[in-house]
């Protein structure tokens, strides 16, 4: 269970029914519901990976 900010409760709460999805440009998001008020919550987990010039 991840702890994220709930805009309805205005505190950090646990997330239930978590789903990891990929949206545009290979960004990953975590979608779920607040464990207290069941408001839908979305959190960006990982941005698109960029190759550094040293990794050629």
ChimeraX commands (.cxc) that place a marker at each C-alpha (Angstrom):
marker #1 position 0.00,0.00,0.00 radius 0.5
marker #1 position 1.41,3.39,-1.03 radius 0.5
marker #1 position 0.90,6.51,1.02 radius 0.5
marker #1 position -0.20,9.51,-1.08 radius 0.5
marker #1 position -1.83,12.91,-0.52 radius 0.5
marker #1 position -5.64,12.81,-0.60 radius 0.5
marker #1 position -7.16,16.14,-1.72 radius 0.5
marker #1 position -10.48,15.36,0.00 radius 0.5
marker #1 position -8.99,14.44,3.43 radius 0.5
marker #1 position -6.11,16.94,3.01 radius 0.5
marker #1 position -3.63,14.51,4.56 radius 0.5
marker #1 position -1.43,11.64,3.45 radius 0.5
marker #1 position -3.43,8.39,3.39 radius 0.5
marker #1 position -2.96,4.84,2.23 radius 0.5
marker #1 position -4.11,3.91,-1.27 radius 0.5
marker #1 position -6.32,0.87,-1.95 radius 0.5
marker #1 position -7.18,-0.84,-5.26 radius 0.5
marker #1 position -3.88,0.25,-6.79 radius 0.5
marker #1 position -3.32,-0.09,-10.53 radius 0.5
marker #1 position -0.15,0.81,-12.38 radius 0.5
marker #1 position -0.81,2.20,-15.86 radius 0.5
marker #1 position 1.26,3.66,-18.65 radius 0.5
marker #1 position 0.04,6.94,-20.16 radius 0.5
marker #1 position 1.35,9.06,-23.01 radius 0.5
marker #1 position 5.08,9.18,-23.71 radius 0.5
marker #1 position 5.81,6.11,-21.53 radius 0.5
marker #1 position 4.98,7.76,-18.21 radius 0.5
marker #1 position 3.85,5.47,-15.43 radius 0.5
marker #1 position 1.06,6.41,-13.05 radius 0.5
marker #1 position -0.39,4.77,-9.98 radius 0.5
marker #1 position -4.17,4.96,-9.78 radius 0.5
marker #1 position -6.26,3.99,-6.78 radius 0.5
marker #1 position -8.65,5.09,-4.04 radius 0.5
marker #1 position -8.16,6.72,-0.63 radius 0.5
marker #1 position -8.42,4.14,2.15 radius 0.5
marker #1 position -10.61,6.49,4.25 radius 0.5
marker #1 position -12.95,8.46,1.95 radius 0.5
marker #1 position -12.59,6.37,-1.27 radius 0.5
marker #1 position -11.77,9.41,-3.44 radius 0.5
marker #1 position -9.97,8.61,-6.68 radius 0.5
marker #1 position -6.23,9.40,-6.47 radius 0.5
marker #1 position -3.60,9.47,-9.22 radius 0.5
marker #1 position 0.16,9.72,-8.67 radius 0.5
marker #1 position 2.91,9.93,-11.30 radius 0.5
marker #1 position 5.42,7.25,-10.41 radius 0.5
marker #1 position 8.13,7.43,-13.05 radius 0.5
marker #1 position 8.97,9.88,-15.84 radius 0.5
marker #1 position 10.28,8.82,-19.23 radius 0.5
marker #1 position 13.82,7.52,-18.91 radius 0.5
marker #1 position 16.42,9.69,-20.59 radius 0.5
marker #1 position 19.75,8.33,-21.76 radius 0.5
marker #1 position 22.78,10.15,-20.47 radius 0.5
marker #1 position 25.59,11.03,-22.90 radius 0.5
marker #1 position 27.94,8.67,-21.03 radius 0.5
marker #1 position 25.79,5.57,-21.61 radius 0.5
marker #1 position 26.49,5.29,-25.37 radius 0.5
marker link #1:1,2 radius 0.2
marker link #1:2,3 radius 0.2
marker link #1:3,4 radius 0.2
marker link #1:4,5 radius 0.2
marker link #1:5,6 radius 0.2
marker link #1:6,7 radius 0.2
marker link #1:7,8 radius 0.2
marker link #1:8,9 radius 0.2
marker link #1:9,10 radius 0.2
marker link #1:10,11 radius 0.2
marker link #1:11,12 radius 0.2
marker link #1:12,13 radius 0.2
marker link #1:13,14 radius 0.2
marker link #1:14,15 radius 0.2
marker link #1:15,16 radius 0.2
marker link #1:16,17 radius 0.2
marker link #1:17,18 radius 0.2
marker link #1:18,19 radius 0.2
marker link #1:19,20 radius 0.2
marker link #1:20,21 radius 0.2
marker link #1:21,22 radius 0.2
marker link #1:22,23 radius 0.2
marker link #1:23,24 radius 0.2
marker link #1:24,25 radius 0.2
marker link #1:25,26 radius 0.2
marker link #1:26,27 radius 0.2
marker link #1:27,28 radius 0.2
marker link #1:28,29 radius 0.2
marker link #1:29,30 radius 0.2
marker link #1:30,31 radius 0.2
marker link #1:31,32 radius 0.2
marker link #1:32,33 radius 0.2
marker link #1:33,34 radius 0.2
marker link #1:34,35 radius 0.2
marker link #1:35,36 radius 0.2
marker link #1:36,37 radius 0.2
marker link #1:37,38 radius 0.2
marker link #1:38,39 radius 0.2
marker link #1:39,40 radius 0.2
marker link #1:40,41 radius 0.2
marker link #1:41,42 radius 0.2
marker link #1:42,43 radius 0.2
marker link #1:43,44 radius 0.2
marker link #1:44,45 radius 0.2
marker link #1:45,46 radius 0.2
marker link #1:46,47 radius 0.2
marker link #1:47,48 radius 0.2
marker link #1:48,49 radius 0.2
marker link #1:49,50 radius 0.2
marker link #1:50,51 radius 0.2
marker link #1:51,52 radius 0.2
marker link #1:52,53 radius 0.2
marker link #1:53,54 radius 0.2
marker link #1:54,55 radius 0.2
marker link #1:55,56 radius 0.2
view
